[in-house]
Amino acid sequence: MDEKTLIARRVALELRDGDLVNLGIGLPTLVARYIPAGRNIFLQSENGIVGMAGPVAGAENRDLTDAGGMPIGAMPGAAAFDSALSFGLIRGGHLDVTVLGGLQVDEEGRLANWMVPGKMVPGMGGAMDLVSGARKVIVAMQHSARGESKIVKRCSLPVTSVRRVDLVVTDLAVIQPTGRGLVLKETAPGVTVAQVLANTGAELIVAGDVPTMPLEGLST
């Protein structure tokens, strides 16, 4: 199983029946493929749809897309609306969960994911609204990039929000930001606590035995 699939499958297990969920651009959109059978989840995209299904590979009609411009499907009973109503849902606190990619998460649980200084920024999108407005914020990202940990002591990139995110799921671990710091909750299959600590640029709180990510839904 590749790293992105592992992350998406583990995040999908966090979604509860009846949740209204926003999936961010990139890796988070993969979560839609792995929602456990029988779990009734309503997927929202900030460009104006509730009841999203997808992603749909090879779809010919590109009129229906997610926020990243990728073709999607729609569940029976789906609703489409303008961006004003969509952001009203987000800013009004009506989203149960948002799943976002990340560039960095620091020891205070702050997320940086919207820009890299000196590089072209097509727009900040809805990340700031989503982190501030959703009841639960899950960051789905690879643990390291170019040999550098993305879990850091303090974000060197511009933070998306001062709000502490609720959960970070990487290809090595599940980490929960708290008022005490970052708590190591789970390790990925085949990964030891020592390996997680060695590949993390921030202090992690390890309390007792750390379980392995649940294998339900994680098989290839």
ABEGO torsion letter per residue (X at the ends): XBAAAAAAAAAAAABBBGBBBBBBBEAAAAAAAABBBGBBBBBBBAAGBBGBBOBBBGBABAABBBAAGBBBBBBBGBBBBBAAAAAAAAAAGABABBBBBBABBBAAGBBBAABBBGBBBAEAEAAAAAAAABABBBBBBBABBGGBBABBABBABBBABABBBABBBBAABBBBBBAAEBBBABBBBGBBAAAAAAABABBBBBBEBBBBBBABGABX
